Amino acid sequence: MFEGLSALGVSMLTFAEPRALVYTFGATLLGILIGCMPGLSATLAISLLTTLTIKLPANDAILILICAYVGTIYGGSRAAILLNIPGTAANAAACLDGYQLARQGLAGRAMGIATTGSVAGSLFGILCLAILTPALGEVALTFQSYEFFWLALFGVMMSGSITGSDPLKGWIMGMVGLFVAQIGQDGIHAHERFAYGSADLAGGLSLIPTLVGAFGFAEVLTVMSERASRPKVHAVDSVLPRFRDVIVYWKTILRSGVIGVYIGILPGVGEDMAAWSSYAAAKRASKTPEEFGKGSVDGLIAAETGDNASIPGGIIPALALAIPGSAPAAVLLAAMIIHGVKPGPMLMIENPQFVYDVVAMNVYATIGILFFGLFLVRPLLKVLTIPRSIIMPIIFVLCTVGSFSIAQRLFDVWTMLGVGLCMFFLRRHGYQAAPFVLGLVLGDLMDKSLRRGLVISDGDLSPFFTRPVCAVLAVIVALTLAMSFPSVNARLRAAASSLLGRRRAA
């Protein structure tokens, strides 16, 4: 414990220098600005900044990405409260009560409440990040290829069954991501797959241009295809949070923090599900549930605490297992790998200080959103009035330049354009990008783990099912698949209720 505190102290001092502080506050502010603009996302922000920070030292680049990540999720609450349009998907739950408070002339108080929940959720998540990551890393040291295969498959199954309203569409996109990850040379024998004689395809589709296309260019096409409307921003009163809002709703903050971290750890779920789950739990526990959706402080603080707590929660499995908890965490994981950091079970042995560096980065990012959230409200509101005809061309240029700058290959630009165009049409038919990203990121791990396991067992599949952890993960994957079907889910719930009733009667 004392070693961990000492390492954290070293990391905090490392990022207290002027250059790091400039990166911290600059990236946090940029993230808030991106989050304020409806239609943009944390995944887009991290993807673009990954391309722009490729030449920076690893710690500086990852500091910028984490601060932008935290800032974007927080900044989306501004548009949710003032326009009833979530800045990011994670802020959709904040629209329900935040906008109603704004209509009552309490927009400033609503933003103060959102800031309180965001900071509290981030701090709780950071505490869990510091405690759980080393512990999970030690457990993961006992894992072999068999366990990592099931973990990767579980991530794809979770993203498919929870992201979007149609599980089948989610699984299809997850499988498409797994297929795209197989293009190029395999990771064991360097055998070409799906290259068809093309030297460019033999090198595989680069991860960052693919992600920039899926989230950046596709987002530009989606926004520009919709009818423009002139936003009406409500007047803002005092944004300083009331001390009573923090004390009275401490149970909501704690509950939402736990839910946010738990959902963040689950592969492929994301911040939006953390916000909705926290909101639903607060409504069930409230003595006045009828106020939810009509300007409830309890509901707003629950939603904003949950989504921000899930950010460190999603980083926990990314560091300890190399399995991202959400789409933005997947891009962050890719950026770490590009900068020479190797997340996974060996991280706590090879580079244990990096875990505490990430903890310190999150702490400074939280300080950044607290500062900007309380003292730069009115200047930030002007971002909401910027026409999209100005913003979208700039984003498109950044997508193009960023994709090319990774390896100076024109093929990467074509990859970005092709993936973005395909994703644009898929999104119009209800297919989401998040399962695709999880499949793409986890595809390499899943492929290598399966083939290594078969090599070790001499082609025998039984270790994938007979090892204790593998058996548990296989059952979880099967249950996740089964419960995604309404009929099976209803029967399982009925059986569980019947069993619970019998136990109570006994």
N, C-alpha and C positions, 0 to 999 in steps of 0.2 A: 504494500500500500504506500509506504513512504517513498519507495523507488518511483512509483507512478506519480506521486505528487512532485517529486524532484524533477522528473522528466517533463511534467506539465509546466513547471516553473521555468525551465530552460526554454521551452517552446514559446511561452508567453513573452519572455524577454527577447527572444529572437525576432518576433513580429512586432515588437514595440519600437523598432527603429523607424526613422522618418520615411524611408522609401516604402517599407511594408505598409505603413499607415496610409500613405498616399494611395497605394494599390487597394487597400482595404476599403477606404471611404469612397474612392472613385468607382470601384467595381460595385459596391453596394448601391451607390446612387444610380449607376447605370442600370443595375438590375431593377431597382424601383421604377425607373423611367420605363423600362420595357414592360414591367408588370402593369403599369398604369394604362398601357395602350391595349385595349381589348383586341383579342385575336392572337396576340403573341404569347409565347409560353416560355417556361424555364428551360425546357429542352432546346428550344431554338436559341435562347440566350447562351447556353453553355456550348452548343454546337458552334455558333459563330465565334465566340470568344476563344474556343479551343484552336480554331484556325488562326486567330490573330495573335495568340500568345505562344505559338509553337516554338519561337526562338528564345523565349525567356527561360531562366533557370526553373527547375521543376517546382520548387517551393513557391516561387513568385507566381507562376502560372496557375498552380492549383489553388493558391490563395485567392486569386482573382476569380476563378471559376466558382469556388464555394461561396464567396461573398455575393457574386451575381446570382447564384442559385437562391440563396436566402432572401436577397433583396427582391427578386422577381416574384416569389411566392407571397411575400409580404405586400409588395406594391400592387398586386392584383386586387387587394381589398379596397383600394381607393376607387377604382372604377365600379366595383360592386356596390359600394355605399352610395356614391354620388350619381351613378348612371343606371343602376340596376343591371349592369352588364359585367359579368366576372372578367377581370383582367386575365386570369388564367383559369383553367378548369378547377383548380384547387379552391378557388374563391367563390364557386357557385353557391355554396351553402350560406355564405356571408350575405348574399343578395336578399335572402328571405327577411331578415330582421334589420340589416344595415341600411337598406334603402328606405324601409319604413321609418326608421329613426331620422333619416335625412329629411323625409317628407314632413316630419313633425318639427322641423327646425333644429334638430339635434345632430346634424352631420358631423360637427366637430367632436361631440361626445362619442359618436359612433366610431370615428377614426381613432380617438383615444383608447376606446375599449379594444378595438382591433389591434392597436399597438401593444396594449397590455397583454392580451392573449398571445400575440405572436412572440413577444419577448419571453413570456413565461413558458410557452411551449418549447421555444428554442433552448432555453436554459435547462429545462427538464430533459429534453432529448440529448443535450450535450452531456449531462451527467450520466445518462444511460450509455452514451457512446464511449465515454471514458471507462466505465465499469465493465460493460458487456463485451466490447470488442476483444480485449485480451483474453477474457474467459472463453469466448466462443472460438478464438484462435487456438487456444490450447486443446479444446475438444476436437477441432477440425484436424489437428495433427494426427489423430488416430484414423482419419478418413483415408481411403484409397480410391482408386479410379472408379470402383463400383459405386461408392457412396456419392461421388461427385456427378456421376451420370444421372442418378436419381434426383439430386438437387437441381441440376440443370433442367431436367424434364419437369420437375415440380414448378420451377419458375415459369416455364412456358405454359403449363396447364393453368396456373393461377392467373396469369395475365389474360389468357383466353376466356376463362370462366367468369372473371370479375369485370374486366374492362369492356364497356359497351353493354348493350341490352341483349345481344344475341351471342350466346356462347360459341355456336358453331362458327360464326364469322371471326370471333377472336382466335379460335384454334386454327382456322385457316390462315390467318395472318401470322400467327406464331410459327406455323409450319413453313410458310413462305420465307420467313426470316431464317429459319433453320436451313432451308435449301440455299438461299443466297449466301449464307456463311460457308457453304461447301464449295463454292466456285473458286477455282484456283488450285494451287498445290496443297496437298494434304500435309498436316503438321508432323507426320511421322516419317514417311518415305518420300515426300516431295513429289508425289505422283500427280500429274495434271488431271483435274476433274472439270467437266463442263466448259473446257476452254475452246474446243472446236478449232484448234490450230491458231488461235489468236494469242499473240504474246502479251497483250494487255490483259485479257481475261485470265491468262495463266498466272498472273500476279494477284488475281483476286480483286474483288470490289473493295476499295479502301473504306474503312469503317466511317471515318468522319465525313467524307463527301456523301456517302450514302445516307447518313443521319441528317446532314444539312439539307439534302434533297427531300427527305421524308418529312421533316418538320419545317424547314425554312422555305424552300421554293414552293412546296405544296401549300403552305400557309399563305404565301403571297398570292397564289392563284385563287385560293378559297376566298380570301378577303376581297380581292378585286372583282370576283364574280358576284358578290352580293351587293345589294342596293345600299348606297351610302346614306347616312342620316346624320344630321347635325346634332351633336350631344348637347344636352341642357344640364349644366352643372349647378347643383344646389348651393346656396350660401353656406358658409362655414362659421360656426361659433367657436368657442374655446376648445382646443384639442387636448388640453392637459387632462389625463385620466383622474377620476375621482378616487380618493383613497378607499372609499366605501366599495367601489366596484372590484377592487382587488381583494379586500377582506371578506366581503359577503359571498363571493363566488369562488372561494379557494377550493371547495370540493369539486366544482366544475372544472377548474383549471387542472387539478391533480388527475381527475378522471380522464379528461380529454388528453392530457399528456401521456398517460399510460396507453390509452387507445391509439394515439398517434404513433408512438414508438413501436407498439406491437404490429400495427398495420404496415408501418414503414419497413419493418424487418421482413415481412412476407414478400417474396419475390413477385414483382410485376403488379402490385396493387396500386401504390401511388398516393399522392397527397390528397387528391380529390375524394377518394374513398375514406381516408382518415378524417377529413372534414365532415363528411356526411354521417359517418359512424359516430363521431363525437357529438354531432348535433342531435342525432336520434337518441343517443344515450342520455344527453342532458334533458331532452323533452320527456323521456320516460321517468327520469328521477325528479323532475320539477313538480312543485306543488301547484303551479299555475301553467299547465301545458297549453291552455287555450290562448295564452299570450304569444306563443311561438308563431312566427310569421307575421306578427303585428307590431314588431319593434321590441322584441325581448332582448335585454342585455345578456341574459343567460345563454340564449341561443347563439348570439354573435360571438361572445367570448369563447364558447365551446368550439365553434367552427374554426376560428382563427388559431386557437391553441392546438387543436388537433392537426391541422395541416402543417403548421410550422414544427411541431414535435416530430412529425414523420420524416422530416429532412435528415436529421442525424440518425433517426431510426433506419432509413434507407441506406445510409452510408455504412452502418454496422456490418451487414452481410457482404457489402462490396469490399470492405477492408479485410474481414476475417475469412471469407469464403470465395472471394472474387465473383460473387453472384449479386448483381444489383437489385435493390429493393424497388426501384421505380425507373421510368424512362430517363428522367434527368440524371439519376444515379448511374444509369448505364453509360451515358455519354461521359460522365465524370470518371467512371472506371476506365473507359477507353482512353481518356486524356492522361490518366495516371500511367497507363501502360506505355503510351507514346513517349512520356517523359522519363521512362526508365524505372518507374516504381512497379513492383510486382506484388499486387494485392493477393491475398490468399493465406493459407495456414502458416507458410514460412515467413510471413511479414514480421511477426513478433520475434522471430529469431534473427532474421537478416537485417531488419531495419525497424526495431521497436520504437525508436524516437519518432518515426513518421506518424504513428497513430496519435501521439500526443500533439504533434504539429497540426494534424487535422482537427483535433479538439480545440486547440488554440485559435485556428482559423475560424471555426464556428463561433467561438466566443467574441472575437473581434467583429465578425459579421453581425452578430446580435447587437453589439454596441452601436454599430453603424445604423441599423434599422431603428433603434431607439432614438438616436440623435436626429436622423432625418425625419422620422415619423412625428416628432414633437415640435421641431423647430423650422422645418422647411415645408410646411403644408401648402401654403398658398402658391408659392412659386411652382411646386410640383403639379398643381392642378392645371396649369396651363398646358401641360402635355396632353391632357384629355381633349383639348380643342384642336390639336394638330391634324390637318386633313390626312387621310390615309393615302391620298394621291402623292403626298410628299414622302411619307414613311416607307411605303412598300417598294418603290424603286431603289431607295437606299439599301433596304434589306436584301433585295435581289442582287445588287452589286456586291454587297458583302458576302453573300452566298457564293457568287461566282469567284471572286478574288480569293476568298478563304479556301474553297475547294482546290483551286489551282496551287495555292501557296504551300500546301502540305508536302507535295513531292514534285512540284513543277511539271505535272503531267496533264496534258489537255484531256486525256481520257477520264480523269477524275471530274472535270467539269461536265463532260457528257454523262458520266454516271450520276452526278447531282441532278442534272436536268431530266434524265430519263426516269430516275426513281421518283423525283418530285412530281413529274407529270402523271406517272402511274398512280402514285398515292393520292393525287388530287381527284382522279376519277374514282378510285376505290373509296375515298372518304364520302363522296357524294352518294354512294350506295351503302353506307353504314359500316364500312370496314375501317377500323381505327389503326393508327400508326403504332401505338404503344406495344401491342403484342408482337408486331413485326420487329420492333427494336429489340425487345427481349429475346426473341428467337435469333436475331442476328448476332447479338452480343454473346448469348449463351451457346450458340451453335458450335463454335470452336471447342469450348470446354466439353460439351456433350459428345462431340465426335471423337476427340482425343481420349476421353475417359472410357467410352465404349470400346474403342479399338485396343487401348492399352489393357483394359480388363480382359478382353478376349485373348490377347497375347499372353498375359500372365496365367490365365486358366487353361491355355491351350485349346481355345475354342469352346470351352464349357460355359454355358449360360447360368448354371446353378448358383455360383457365388453372387450373382446379381439379386438373388432372391433369398438365399439361405443365411447370409450374414445378417446379424441382428438389426443394425441400423438400416441396411438395405430393405429388409422386410418391412420395417416400420414406414420407411419412405414410400415403398411400393403400395402399401395399404392406403397411405395418405393421398397419393396420386390417384389411386382407383376411386377413393371416396370423393375426391375433388371432381373427378370426371362424372361420377354417378349423380352427385348432388346438383350438378348443373342442369340436369333434366328435371323439369317441374314435377312429373309424376313420381320419379324416384325420390326426389326431395320431400314431397308430401308424405310418402310412405315411411321414409326414415324419421321424419318429425313425428308422425303418428305413433310409430313404434317406440320412439324415445319417450313421448308423453305417456303412453300406456305403461311402459316400464317404470317411469317415475311415479305414476299413480299407484301402482302395485306396491312399491316400496313404502310410500306414505301410508297406505292402508295397513301394511304389515307392521 
